[in-house]
Amino acid sequence: MRIAQVIGRVTLSVQDPSYKGGRWLMCNPLEAEHYNTACQTLPPLSAQSSLIAYDSLGAGDGDIVGIVEGAEATAPFDHDIPIDAITVAIFDSLKYEPPVSTSSKH
Amino acid sequence: MIPALVVGHAVSSHSHPSLKGFKMLLCQPLGFEGKPDGSPIVAIDLFGAGLHSKVFVSTDGVGARHLVHDQKSPIRNFIQGVID
């Protein structure tokens, strides 16, 4: 499950019939150094490419969500649906404490 | 299955029903020679892996769905074992 920030919504005009009633969010993956503050103050956009995820929780702009990608994203549905990213959690807080010796990148 | 280092935890009061009651840990995937590889991901935890402990994180949904006893759960990453 990747952590991302909801930065917008997507409305489809023409879509696969199985998408009926679907809600889509534009999400930008978070950089690790912003994990600790992301739920309080809006983190800056990261350089990682944003993705569109099917929203099953009603997340809105600025929410920090957990996104599952891959075939597991289709598990919650009763019918076949061609999606590969879905929101599974809206985070209230994140605590990121890398060990000092092998802290990544910075 | 990817080796990872537990580097924190996440709290979510609004998540998929199948995740209720599971602890969510932030895991930093470890690549070549144990160096951090990519951004930390969230995995659900059953064994109470402590902070900075090395763990194996599964990336397979089938196993995860058995674990949470919910065939409709979109969960994918869970901690399979703590490396001594």
N, CA and C atoms of all chains as a GROMACS GRO file, in nm:
protein
  570
    1MET      N    1   0.085  -0.120   0.000
    1MET     CA    2   0.000   0.000   0.000
    1MET      C    3   0.089   0.125   0.000
    2ARG      N    4   0.070   0.210  -0.102
    2ARG     CA    5   0.152   0.332  -0.111
    2ARG      C    6   0.078   0.449  -0.047
    3ILE      N    7   0.153   0.546   0.002
    3ILE     CA    8   0.091   0.662   0.066
    3ILE      C    9   0.092   0.777  -0.033
    4ALA      N   10  -0.024   0.840  -0.051
    4ALA     CA   11  -0.033   0.948  -0.150
    4ALA      C   12  -0.124   1.057  -0.098
    5GLN      N   13  -0.112   1.173  -0.161
    5GLN     CA   14  -0.194   1.286  -0.122
    5GLN      C   15  -0.297   1.308  -0.232
    6VAL      N   16  -0.424   1.325  -0.192
    6VAL     CA   17  -0.528   1.348  -0.293
    6VAL      C   18  -0.515   1.492  -0.341
    7ILE      N   19  -0.493   1.511  -0.472
    7ILE     CA   20  -0.474   1.647  -0.523
    7ILE      C   21  -0.585   1.688  -0.618
    8GLY      N   22  -0.682   1.598  -0.642
    8GLY     CA   23  -0.789   1.641  -0.731
    8GLY      C   24  -0.885   1.528  -0.761
    9ARG      N   25  -0.988   1.558  -0.838
    9ARG     CA   26  -1.085   1.455  -0.874
    9ARG      C   27  -1.093   1.444  -1.025
   10VAL      N   28  -1.140   1.330  -1.072
   10VAL     CA   29  -1.148   1.306  -1.216
   10VAL      C   30  -1.290   1.263  -1.249
   11THR      N   31  -1.348   1.328  -1.348
   11THR     CA   32  -1.483   1.290  -1.392
   11THR      C   33  -1.474   1.234  -1.532
   12LEU      N   34  -1.531   1.115  -1.553
   12LEU     CA   35  -1.523   1.050  -1.684
   12LEU      C   36  -1.651   1.078  -1.761
   13SER      N   37  -1.636   1.112  -1.891
   13SER     CA   38  -1.759   1.132  -1.970
   13SER      C   39  -1.793   1.002  -2.040
   14VAL      N   40  -1.690   0.933  -2.094
   14VAL     CA   41  -1.717   0.804  -2.158
   14VAL      C   42  -1.640   0.701  -2.077
   15GLN      N   43  -1.708   0.594  -2.037
   15GLN     CA   44  -1.638   0.500  -1.948
   15GLN      C   45  -1.687   0.357  -1.969
   16ASP      N   46  -1.611   0.267  -1.913
   16ASP     CA   47  -1.647   0.125  -1.918
   16ASP      C   48  -1.775   0.108  -1.835
   17PRO      N   49  -1.873   0.032  -1.882
   17PRO     CA   50  -1.999   0.019  -1.807
   17PRO      C   51  -1.977  -0.026  -1.663
   18SER      N   52  -1.872  -0.102  -1.640
   18SER     CA   53  -1.853  -0.153  -1.502
   18SER      C   54  -1.808  -0.040  -1.410
   19TYR      N   55  -1.773   0.077  -1.465
   19TYR     CA   56  -1.730   0.188  -1.380
   19TYR      C   57  -1.848   0.266  -1.325
   20LYS      N   58  -1.970   0.222  -1.357
   20LYS     CA   59  -2.088   0.302  -1.324
   20LYS      C   60  -2.084   0.344  -1.176
   21GLY      N   61  -2.105   0.475  -1.151
   21GLY     CA   62  -2.111   0.522  -1.014
   21GLY      C   63  -1.974   0.530  -0.949
   22GLY      N   64  -1.870   0.516  -1.028
   22GLY     CA   65  -1.734   0.518  -0.973
   22GLY      C   66  -1.690   0.660  -0.943
   23ARG      N   67  -1.600   0.672  -0.846
   23ARG     CA   68  -1.549   0.803  -0.807
   23ARG      C   69  -1.397   0.795  -0.817
   24TRP      N   70  -1.337   0.891  -0.885
   24TRP     CA   71  -1.195   0.880  -0.913
   24TRP      C   72  -1.119   0.997  -0.852
   25LEU      N   73  -1.003   0.967  -0.796
   25LEU     CA   74  -0.922   1.071  -0.733
   25LEU      C   75  -0.785   1.077  -0.799
   26MET      N   76  -0.735   1.199  -0.816
   26MET     CA   77  -0.598   1.218  -0.866
   26MET      C   78  -0.508   1.220  -0.743
   27CYS      N   79  -0.411   1.130  -0.736
   27CYS     CA   80  -0.329   1.120  -0.615
   27CYS      C   81  -0.182   1.133  -0.650
   28ASN      N   82  -0.110   1.204  -0.562
   28ASN     CA   83   0.033   1.223  -0.584
   28ASN      C   84   0.110   1.152  -0.473
   29PRO      N   85   0.194   1.054  -0.507
   29PRO     CA   86   0.264   0.979  -0.401
   29PRO      C   87   0.350   1.072  -0.316
   30LEU      N   88   0.354   1.046  -0.187
   30LEU     CA   89   0.426   1.132  -0.094
   30LEU      C   90   0.573   1.092  -0.084
   31GLU      N   91   0.658   1.190  -0.061
   31GLU     CA   92   0.798   1.160  -0.030
   31GLU      C   93   0.808   1.127   0.119
   32ALA      N   94   0.900   1.037   0.154
   32ALA     CA   95   0.906   0.989   0.292
   32ALA      C   96   0.930   1.103   0.391
   33GLU      N   97   1.010   1.206   0.351
   33GLU     CA   98   1.042   1.308   0.453
   33GLU      C   99   0.919   1.391   0.491
   34HIS      N  100   0.810   1.379   0.413
   34HIS     CA  101   0.690   1.457   0.450
   34HIS      C  102   0.589   1.374   0.528
   35TYR      N  103   0.619   1.246   0.553
   35TYR     CA  104   0.520   1.159   0.619
   35TYR      C  105   0.477   1.216   0.753
   36ASN      N  106   0.572   1.267   0.831
   36ASN     CA  107   0.538   1.308   0.968
   36ASN      C  108   0.446   1.428   0.972
   37THR      N  109   0.457   1.517   0.872
   37THR     CA  110   0.378   1.641   0.879
   37THR      C  111   0.259   1.638   0.784
   38ALA      N  112   0.251   1.534   0.699
   38ALA     CA  113   0.153   1.537   0.590
   38ALA      C  114   0.010   1.548   0.641
   39CYS      N  115  -0.022   1.484   0.754
   39CYS     CA  116  -0.161   1.484   0.798
   39CYS      C  117  -0.198   1.616   0.865
   40GLN      N  118  -0.098   1.695   0.899
   40GLN     CA  119  -0.130   1.824   0.963
   40GLN      C  120  -0.126   1.937   0.860
   41THR      N  121  -0.007   1.947   0.794
   41THR     CA  122   0.003   2.056   0.696
   41THR      C  123   0.017   1.996   0.556
   42LEU      N  124  -0.037   2.066   0.457
   42LEU     CA  125  -0.038   2.014   0.320
   42LEU      C  126   0.106   1.998   0.270
   43PRO      N  127   0.146   1.876   0.234
   43PRO     CA  128   0.283   1.856   0.186
   43PRO      C  129   0.297   1.907   0.043
   44PRO      N  130   0.418   1.943   0.000
   44PRO     CA  131   0.438   1.984  -0.139
   44PRO      C  132   0.424   1.863  -0.232
   45LEU      N  133   0.399   1.892  -0.360
   45LEU     CA  134   0.387   1.781  -0.456
   45LEU      C  135   0.522   1.712  -0.469
   46SER      N  136   0.519   1.581  -0.485
   46SER     CA  137   0.647   1.510  -0.500
   46SER      C  138   0.674   1.493  -0.649
   47ALA      N  139   0.797   1.456  -0.678
   47ALA     CA  140   0.836   1.442  -0.818
   47ALA      C  141   0.782   1.312  -0.877
   48GLN      N  142   0.732   1.225  -0.791
   48GLN     CA  143   0.682   1.097  -0.844
   48GLN      C  144   0.556   1.124  -0.925
   49SER      N  145   0.533   1.038  -1.025
   49SER     CA  146   0.419   1.066  -1.114
   49SER      C  147   0.289   1.038  -1.039
   50SER      N  148   0.191   1.124  -1.063
   50SER     CA  149   0.061   1.108  -0.996
   50SER      C  150  -0.015   0.994  -1.061
   51LEU      N  151  -0.117   0.945  -0.990
   51LEU     CA  152  -0.197   0.837  -1.047
   51LEU      C  153  -0.343   0.859  -1.014
   52ILE      N  154  -0.429   0.795  -1.091
   52ILE     CA  155  -0.573   0.806  -1.066
   52ILE      C  156  -0.618   0.677  -0.998
   53ALA      N  157  -0.684   0.693  -0.883
   53ALA     CA  158  -0.726   0.574  -0.808
   53ALA      C  159  -0.876   0.576  -0.793
   54TYR      N  160  -0.935   0.458  -0.793
   54TYR     CA  161  -1.079   0.444  -0.767
   54TYR      C  162  -1.099   0.471  -0.619
   55ASP      N  163  -1.200   0.550  -0.589
   55ASP     CA  164  -1.215   0.588  -0.449
   55ASP      C  165  -1.334   0.514  -0.388
   56SER      N  166  -1.306   0.434  -0.287
   56SER     CA  167  -1.418   0.362  -0.223
   56SER      C  168  -1.445   0.417  -0.085
   57LEU      N  169  -1.374   0.524  -0.046
   57LEU     CA  170  -1.389   0.570   0.093
   57LEU      C  171  -1.443   0.712   0.103
   58GLY      N  172  -1.448   0.784  -0.008
   58GLY     CA  173  -1.496   0.922   0.000
   58GLY      C  174  -1.387   1.016   0.044
   59ALA      N  175  -1.265   0.995  -0.003
   59ALA     CA  176  -1.156   1.086   0.034
   59ALA      C  177  -1.169   1.213  -0.049
   60GLY      N  178  -1.123   1.324   0.010
   60GLY     CA  179  -1.132   1.452  -0.060
   60GLY      C  180  -0.995   1.513  -0.078
   61ASP      N  181  -0.994   1.634  -0.134
   61ASP     CA  182  -0.866   1.701  -0.161
   61ASP      C  183  -0.787   1.716  -0.031
   62GLY      N  184  -0.657   1.692  -0.038
   62GLY     CA  185  -0.572   1.715   0.078
   62GLY      C  186  -0.567   1.597   0.172
   63ASP      N  187  -0.653   1.496   0.152
   63ASP     CA  188  -0.646   1.377   0.240
   63ASP      C  189  -0.521   1.297   0.206
   64ILE      N  190  -0.468   1.231   0.309
   64ILE     CA  191  -0.355   1.141   0.285
   64ILE      C  192  -0.413   1.000   0.283
   65VAL      N  193  -0.400   0.934   0.168
   65VAL     CA  194  -0.466   0.804   0.153
   65VAL      C  195  -0.364   0.693   0.128
   66GLY      N  196  -0.406   0.571   0.159
   66GLY     CA  197  -0.328   0.453   0.126
   66GLY      C  198  -0.388   0.392   0.000
   67ILE      N  199  -0.303   0.368  -0.100
   67ILE     CA  200  -0.352   0.318  -0.229
   67ILE      C  201  -0.293   0.180  -0.253
   68VAL      N  202  -0.380   0.085  -0.289
   68VAL     CA  203  -0.333  -0.048  -0.326
   68VAL      C  204  -0.338  -0.057  -0.477
   69GLU      N  205  -0.230  -0.106  -0.535
   69GLU     CA  206  -0.226  -0.116  -0.680
   69GLU      C  207  -0.216  -0.262  -0.720
   70GLY      N  208  -0.255  -0.289  -0.845
   70GLY     CA  209  -0.243  -0.426  -0.895
   70GLY      C  210  -0.378  -0.495  -0.895
   71ALA      N  211  -0.376  -0.625  -0.917
   71ALA     CA  212  -0.502  -0.700  -0.931
   71ALA      C  213  -0.582  -0.697  -0.800
   72GLU      N  214  -0.513  -0.677  -0.688
   72GLU     CA  215  -0.585  -0.677  -0.560
   72GLU      C  216  -0.686  -0.563  -0.555
   73ALA      N  217  -0.668  -0.462  -0.642
   73ALA     CA  218  -0.762  -0.349  -0.639
   73ALA      C  219  -0.901  -0.391  -0.684
   74THR      N  220  -0.910  -0.503  -0.753
   74THR     CA  221  -1.043  -0.544  -0.802
   74THR      C  222  -1.114  -0.635  -0.700
   75ALA      N  223  -1.047  -0.668  -0.590
   75ALA     CA  224  -1.104  -0.765  -0.495
   75ALA      C  225  -1.238  -0.720  -0.437
   76PRO      N  226  -1.255  -0.592  -0.398
   76PRO     CA  227  -1.380  -0.555  -0.332
   76PRO      C  228  -1.504  -0.562  -0.420
   77PHE      N  229  -1.488  -0.588  -0.550
   77PHE     CA  230  -1.604  -0.575  -0.639
   77PHE      C  231  -1.667  -0.711  -0.666
   78ASP      N  232  -1.800  -0.709  -0.689
   78ASP     CA  233  -1.869  -0.835  -0.721
   78ASP      C  234  -1.859  -0.865  -0.870
   79HIS      N  235  -1.846  -0.756  -0.949
   79HIS     CA  236  -1.840  -0.778  -1.095
   79HIS      C  237  -1.697  -0.752  -1.142
   80ASP      N  238  -1.666  -0.798  -1.263
   80ASP     CA  239  -1.532  -0.772  -1.317
   80ASP      C  240  -1.519  -0.623  -1.345
   81ILE      N  241  -1.407  -0.566  -1.306
   81ILE     CA  242  -1.385  -0.422  -1.328
   81ILE      C  243  -1.237  -0.401  -1.358
   82PRO      N  244  -1.208  -0.335  -1.470
   82PRO     CA  245  -1.068  -0.316  -1.509
   82PRO      C  246  -1.003  -0.197  -1.437
   83ILE      N  247  -0.970  -0.214  -1.308
   83ILE     CA  248  -0.899  -0.104  -1.241
   83ILE      C  249  -0.772  -0.161  -1.179
   84ASP      N  250  -0.676  -0.071  -1.151
   84ASP     CA  251  -0.554  -0.126  -1.088
   84ASP      C  252  -0.508  -0.041  -0.972
   85ALA      N  253  -0.592   0.054  -0.926
   85ALA     CA  254  -0.552   0.131  -0.807
   85ALA      C  255  -0.678   0.171  -0.734
   86ILE      N  256  -0.678   0.150  -0.601
   86ILE     CA  257  -0.797   0.182  -0.522
   86ILE      C  258  -0.753   0.236  -0.387
   87THR      N  259  -0.830   0.329  -0.332
   87THR     CA  260  -0.794   0.382  -0.199
   87THR      C  261  -0.848   0.285  -0.094
   88VAL      N  262  -0.766   0.248   0.002
   88VAL     CA  263  -0.813   0.156   0.106
   88VAL      C  264  -0.808   0.217   0.244
   89ALA      N  265  -0.741   0.332   0.260
   89ALA     CA  266  -0.736   0.391   0.394
   89ALA      C  267  -0.716   0.541   0.382
   90ILE      N  268  -0.777   0.614   0.474
   90ILE     CA  269  -0.750   0.758   0.487
   90ILE      C  270  -0.678   0.773   0.620
   91PHE      N  271  -0.555   0.824   0.615
   91PHE     CA  272  -0.471   0.824   0.734
   91PHE      C  273  -0.500   0.944   0.823
   92ASP      N  274  -0.508   0.919   0.955
   92ASP     CA  275  -0.523   1.029   1.050
   92ASP      C  276  -0.385   1.080   1.090
   93SER      N  277  -0.290   0.986   1.106
   93SER     CA  278  -0.154   1.031   1.141
   93SER      C  279  -0.054   0.929   1.091
   94LEU      N  280   0.064   0.979   1.063
   94LEU     CA  281   0.175   0.892   1.019
   94LEU      C  282   0.294   0.924   1.107
   95LYS      N  283   0.364   0.818   1.150
   95LYS     CA  284   0.484   0.838   1.233
   95LYS      C  285   0.598   0.772   1.158
   96TYR      N  286   0.693   0.853   1.114
   96TYR     CA  287   0.803   0.800   1.032
   96TYR      C  288   0.933   0.821   1.108
   97GLU      N  289   0.998   0.712   1.151
   97GLU     CA  290   1.123   0.726   1.228
   97GLU      C  291   1.229   0.636   1.166
   98PRO      N  292   1.297   0.682   1.061
   98PRO     CA  293   1.401   0.597   1.003
   98PRO      C  294   1.517   0.586   1.100
   99PRO      N  295   1.585   0.471   1.104
   99PRO     CA  296   1.705   0.460   1.189
   99PRO      C  297   1.810   0.558   1.140
  100VAL      N  298   1.880   0.622   1.232
  100VAL     CA  299   1.970   0.732   1.194
  100VAL      C  300   2.077   0.680   1.099
  101SER      N  301   2.127   0.560   1.122
  101SER     CA  302   2.245   0.516   1.044
  101SER      C  303   2.207   0.497   0.898
  102THR      N  304   2.095   0.426   0.871
  102THR     CA  305   2.068   0.396   0.728
  102THR      C  306   1.950   0.480   0.679
  103SER      N  307   1.945   0.608   0.724
  103SER     CA  308   1.827   0.685   0.679
  103SER      C  309   1.839   0.704   0.528
  104SER      N  310   1.723   0.692   0.458
  104SER     CA  311   1.730   0.689   0.310
  104SER      C  312   1.749   0.830   0.257
  105LYS      N  313   1.818   0.839   0.149
  105LYS     CA  314   1.839   0.960   0.067
  105LYS      C  315   1.899   1.074   0.148
  106HIS      N  316   1.827   1.133   0.245
  106HIS     CA  317   1.884   1.257   0.304
  106HIS      C  318   1.981   1.224   0.414
  107MET      N  319   0.769  -1.150  -0.190
  107MET     CA  320   0.814  -1.122  -0.053
  107MET      C  321   0.935  -1.030  -0.059
  108ILE      N  322   0.927  -0.916   0.010
  108ILE     CA  323   1.040  -0.823   0.005
  108ILE      C  324   1.094  -0.799   0.146
  109PRO      N  325   1.227  -0.799   0.162
  109PRO     CA  326   1.284  -0.765   0.293
  109PRO      C  327   1.266  -0.616   0.317
  110ALA      N  328   1.228  -0.581   0.439
  110ALA     CA  329   1.204  -0.440   0.469
  110ALA      C  330   1.239  -0.411   0.614
  111LEU      N  331   1.248  -0.282   0.641
  111LEU     CA  332   1.282  -0.237   0.776
  111LEU      C  333   1.161  -0.160   0.828
  112VAL      N  334   1.116  -0.192   0.950
  112VAL     CA  335   1.001  -0.119   1.005
  112VAL      C  336   1.049   0.020   1.046
  113VAL      N  337   0.989   0.125   0.988
  113VAL     CA  338   1.037   0.261   1.016
  113VAL      C  339   0.925   0.350   1.069
  114GLY      N  340   0.814   0.292   1.113
  114GLY     CA  341   0.711   0.378   1.169
  114GLY      C  342   0.576   0.309   1.166
  115HIS      N  343   0.472   0.388   1.195
  115HIS     CA  344   0.339   0.328   1.188
  115HIS      C  345   0.240   0.430   1.136
  116ALA      N  346   0.121   0.378   1.097
  116ALA     CA  347   0.019   0.468   1.041
  116ALA      C  348  -0.111   0.441   1.117
  117VAL      N  349  -0.189   0.548   1.134
  117VAL     CA  350  -0.316   0.533   1.204
  117VAL      C  351  -0.426   0.578   1.108
  118SER      N  352  -0.527   0.492   1.092
  118SER     CA  353  -0.636   0.529   1.001
  118SER      C  354  -0.768   0.488   1.065
  119SER      N  355  -0.857   0.587   1.085
  119SER     CA  356  -0.986   0.550   1.145
  119SER      C  357  -1.088   0.524   1.035
  120HIS      N  358  -1.052   0.557   0.912
  120HIS     CA  359  -1.148   0.541   0.803
  120HIS      C  360  -1.081   0.457   0.696
  121SER      N  361  -1.103   0.325   0.702
  121SER     CA  362  -1.036   0.240   0.602
  121SER      C  363  -1.130   0.128   0.564
  122HIS      N  364  -1.083   0.044   0.472
  122HIS     CA  365  -1.166  -0.067   0.426
  122HIS      C  366  -1.200  -0.155   0.547
  123PRO      N  367  -1.326  -0.201   0.559
  123PRO     CA  368  -1.366  -0.277   0.679
  123PRO      C  369  -1.273  -0.392   0.712
  124SER      N  370  -1.213  -0.453   0.609
  124SER     CA  371  -1.129  -0.570   0.639
  124SER      C  372  -1.001  -0.531   0.713
  125LEU      N  373  -0.969  -0.403   0.716
  125LEU     CA  374  -0.845  -0.362   0.783
  125LEU      C  375  -0.868  -0.327   0.929
  126LYS      N  376  -0.995  -0.331   0.972
  126LYS     CA  377  -1.025  -0.291   1.111
  126LYS      C  378  -0.945  -0.377   1.208
  127GLY      N  379  -0.884  -0.311   1.306
  127GLY     CA  380  -0.819  -0.387   1.411
  127GLY      C  381  -0.677  -0.430   1.380
  128PHE      N  382  -0.632  -0.404   1.259
  128PHE     CA  383  -0.493  -0.444   1.227
  128PHE      C  384  -0.402  -0.323   1.241
  129LYS      N  385  -0.284  -0.349   1.295
  129LYS     CA  386  -0.186  -0.242   1.304
  129LYS      C  387  -0.125  -0.220   1.165
  130MET      N  388  -0.101  -0.095   1.132
  130MET     CA  389  -0.039  -0.066   1.003
  130MET      C  390   0.101  -0.011   1.029
  131LEU      N  391   0.201  -0.078   0.974
  131LEU     CA  392   0.339  -0.034   0.997
  131LEU      C  393   0.398   0.020   0.868
  132LEU      N  394   0.480   0.124   0.883
  132LEU     CA  395   0.552   0.176   0.767
  132LEU      C  396   0.678   0.091   0.749
  133CYS      N  397   0.697   0.036   0.631
  133CYS     CA  398   0.812  -0.050   0.606
  133CYS      C  399   0.893   0.006   0.491
  134GLN      N  400   1.021   0.020   0.515
  134GLN     CA  401   1.111   0.070   0.410
  134GLN      C  402   1.170  -0.051   0.336
  135PRO      N  403   1.130  -0.074   0.210
  135PRO     CA  404   1.186  -0.188   0.138
  135PRO      C  405   1.338  -0.177   0.127
  136LEU      N  406   1.405  -0.290   0.144
  136LEU     CA  407   1.550  -0.289   0.138
  136LEU      C  408   1.596  -0.356   0.008
  137GLY      N  409   1.685  -0.288  -0.062
  137GLY     CA  410   1.730  -0.345  -0.190
  137GLY      C  411   1.865  -0.412  -0.173
  138PHE      N  412   1.953  -0.388  -0.271
  138PHE     CA  413   2.084  -0.452  -0.275
  138PHE      C  414   2.165  -0.412  -0.152
  139GLU      N  415   2.228  -0.511  -0.086
  139GLU     CA  416   2.312  -0.484   0.031
  139GLU      C  417   2.235  -0.412   0.140
  140GLY      N  418   2.103  -0.435   0.146
  140GLY     CA  419   2.026  -0.380   0.256
  140GLY      C  420   2.009  -0.230   0.250
  141LYS      N  421   2.035  -0.170   0.132
  141LYS     CA  422   2.017  -0.023   0.123
  141LYS      C  423   1.869   0.005   0.098
  142PRO      N  424   1.818   0.119   0.152
  142PRO     CA  425   1.676   0.154   0.128
  142PRO      C  426   1.649   0.164  -0.022
  143ASP      N  427   1.531   0.117  -0.060
  143ASP     CA  428   1.500   0.110  -0.204
  143ASP      C  429   1.358   0.160  -0.225
  144GLY      N  430   1.342   0.286  -0.262
  144GLY     CA  431   1.208   0.338  -0.288
  144GLY      C  432   1.146   0.394  -0.161
  145SER      N  433   1.019   0.439  -0.175
  145SER     CA  434   0.953   0.501  -0.061
  145SER      C  435   0.898   0.393   0.032
  146PRO      N  436   0.882   0.425   0.161
  146PRO     CA  437   0.823   0.328   0.254
  146PRO      C  438   0.680   0.296   0.215
  147ILE      N  439   0.639   0.174   0.239
  147ILE     CA  440   0.501   0.132   0.210
  147ILE      C  441   0.434   0.093   0.341
  148VAL      N  442   0.302   0.077   0.335
  148VAL     CA  443   0.227   0.042   0.456
  148VAL      C  444   0.192  -0.106   0.449
  149ALA      N  445   0.223  -0.178   0.555
  149ALA     CA  446   0.188  -0.320   0.559
  149ALA      C  447   0.113  -0.347   0.690
  150ILE      N  448   0.018  -0.443   0.686
  150ILE     CA  449  -0.053  -0.472   0.811
  150ILE      C  450   0.029  -0.575   0.889
  151ASP      N  451   0.017  -0.566   1.020
  151ASP     CA  452   0.110  -0.640   1.105
  151ASP      C  453   0.035  -0.726   1.205
  152LEU      N  454   0.074  -0.856   1.218
  152LEU     CA  455   0.009  -0.944   1.315
  152LEU      C  456   0.102  -0.982   1.427
  153PHE      N  457   0.231  -0.971   1.400
  153PHE     CA  458   0.325  -1.028   1.498
  153PHE      C  459   0.381  -0.922   1.592
  154GLY      N  460   0.338  -0.799   1.578
  154GLY     CA  461   0.391  -0.698   1.669
  154GLY      C  462   0.538  -0.671   1.642
  155ALA      N  463   0.569  -0.654   1.512
  155ALA     CA  464   0.709  -0.628   1.478
  155ALA      C  465   0.746  -0.491   1.535
  156GLY      N  466   0.860  -0.486   1.601
  156GLY     CA  467   0.898  -0.361   1.666
  156GLY      C  468   0.962  -0.264   1.569
  157LEU      N  469   0.980  -0.140   1.616
  157LEU     CA  470   1.040  -0.037   1.531
  157LEU      C  471   1.183  -0.080   1.498
  158HIS      N  472   1.222  -0.053   1.373
  158HIS     CA  473   1.358  -0.081   1.324
  158HIS      C  474   1.391  -0.230   1.322
  159SER      N  475   1.286  -0.314   1.328
  159SER     CA  476   1.318  -0.458   1.313
  159SER      C  477   1.306  -0.492   1.164
  160LYS      N  478   1.386  -0.593   1.125
  160LYS     CA  479   1.384  -0.635   0.984
  160LYS      C  480   1.270  -0.735   0.966
  161VAL      N  481   1.194  -0.717   0.859
  161VAL     CA  482   1.080  -0.806   0.839
  161VAL      C  483   1.073  -0.848   0.692
  162PHE      N  484   0.992  -0.952   0.669
  162PHE     CA  485   0.958  -0.991   0.532
  162PHE      C  486   0.816  -0.942   0.506
  163VAL      N  487   0.797  -0.863   0.398
  163VAL     CA  488   0.664  -0.813   0.365
  163VAL      C  489   0.615  -0.884   0.240
  164SER      N  490   0.495  -0.942   0.249
  164SER     CA  491   0.441  -1.012   0.132
  164SER      C  492   0.370  -0.911   0.042
  165THR      N  493   0.377  -0.936  -0.089
  165THR     CA  494   0.308  -0.845  -0.181
  165THR      C  495   0.198  -0.920  -0.254
  166ASP      N  496   0.150  -1.027  -0.190
  166ASP     CA  497   0.053  -1.110  -0.262
  166ASP      C  498  -0.084  -1.096  -0.197
  167GLY      N  499  -0.186  -1.066  -0.278
  167GLY     CA  500  -0.318  -1.043  -0.223
  167GLY      C  501  -0.386  -1.170  -0.177
  168VAL      N  502  -0.355  -1.283  -0.244
  168VAL     CA  503  -0.428  -1.406  -0.208
  168VAL      C  504  -0.400  -1.442  -0.062
  169GLY      N  505  -0.272  -1.439  -0.026
  169GLY     CA  506  -0.236  -1.469   0.113
  169GLY      C  507  -0.297  -1.370   0.209
  170ALA      N  508  -0.298  -1.245   0.168
  170ALA     CA  509  -0.350  -1.140   0.256
  170ALA      C  510  -0.500  -1.161   0.280
  171ARG      N  511  -0.570  -1.199   0.176
  171ARG     CA  512  -0.716  -1.216   0.192
  171ARG      C  513  -0.746  -1.331   0.287
  172HIS      N  514  -0.663  -1.436   0.280
  172HIS     CA  515  -0.684  -1.545   0.377
  172HIS      C  516  -0.659  -1.496   0.519
  173LEU      N  517  -0.558  -1.413   0.530
  173LEU     CA  518  -0.516  -1.364   0.661
  173LEU      C  519  -0.628  -1.286   0.728
  174VAL      N  520  -0.695  -1.201   0.650
  174VAL     CA  521  -0.797  -1.114   0.711
  174VAL      C  522  -0.935  -1.179   0.701
  175HIS      N  523  -0.938  -1.303   0.651
  175HIS     CA  524  -1.064  -1.379   0.641
  175HIS      C  525  -1.171  -1.300   0.567
  176ASP      N  526  -1.128  -1.230   0.460
  176ASP     CA  527  -1.228  -1.153   0.384
  176ASP      C  528  -1.187  -1.159   0.238
  177GLN      N  529  -1.265  -1.234   0.160
  177GLN     CA  530  -1.226  -1.250   0.019
  177GLN      C  531  -1.246  -1.122  -0.060
  178LYS      N  532  -1.304  -1.020   0.002
  178LYS     CA  533  -1.326  -0.895  -0.072
  178LYS      C  534  -1.226  -0.788  -0.030
  179SER      N  535  -1.123  -0.828   0.044
  179SER     CA  536  -1.033  -0.727   0.097
  179SER      C  537  -0.927  -0.690  -0.007
  180PRO      N  538  -0.905  -0.560  -0.031
  180PRO     CA  539  -0.805  -0.520  -0.129
  180PRO      C  540  -0.664  -0.513  -0.070
  181ILE      N  541  -0.645  -0.570   0.048
  181ILE     CA  542  -0.515  -0.559   0.111
  181ILE      C  543  -0.412  -0.641   0.033
  182ARG      N  544  -0.288  -0.600   0.040
  182ARG     CA  545  -0.187  -0.670  -0.040
  182ARG      C  546  -0.058  -0.691   0.038
  183ASN      N  547  -0.015  -0.590   0.116
  183ASN     CA  548   0.111  -0.604   0.189
  183ASN      C  549   0.084  -0.642   0.333
  184PHE      N  550   0.143  -0.752   0.377
  184PHE     CA  551   0.135  -0.785   0.520
  184PHE      C  552   0.268  -0.844   0.561
  185ILE      N  553   0.295  -0.829   0.690
  185ILE     CA  554   0.425  -0.874   0.740
  185ILE      C  555   0.418  -1.023   0.766
  186GLN      N  556   0.505  -1.097   0.698
  186GLN     CA  557   0.502  -1.242   0.710
  186GLN      C  558   0.592  -1.293   0.819
  187GLY      N  559   0.697  -1.222   0.846
  187GLY     CA  560   0.788  -1.273   0.949
  187GLY      C  561   0.887  -1.167   0.989
  188VAL      N  562   0.939  -1.183   1.110
  188VAL     CA  563   1.040  -1.090   1.161
  188VAL      C  564   1.174  -1.163   1.155
  189ILE      N  565   1.272  -1.100   1.092
  189ILE     CA  566   1.402  -1.166   1.073
  189ILE      C  567   1.485  -1.143   1.200
  190ASP      N  568   1.545  -1.253   1.255
  190ASP     CA  569   1.630  -1.237   1.373
  190ASP      C  570   1.763  -1.176   1.334
   0.00000   0.00000   0.00000
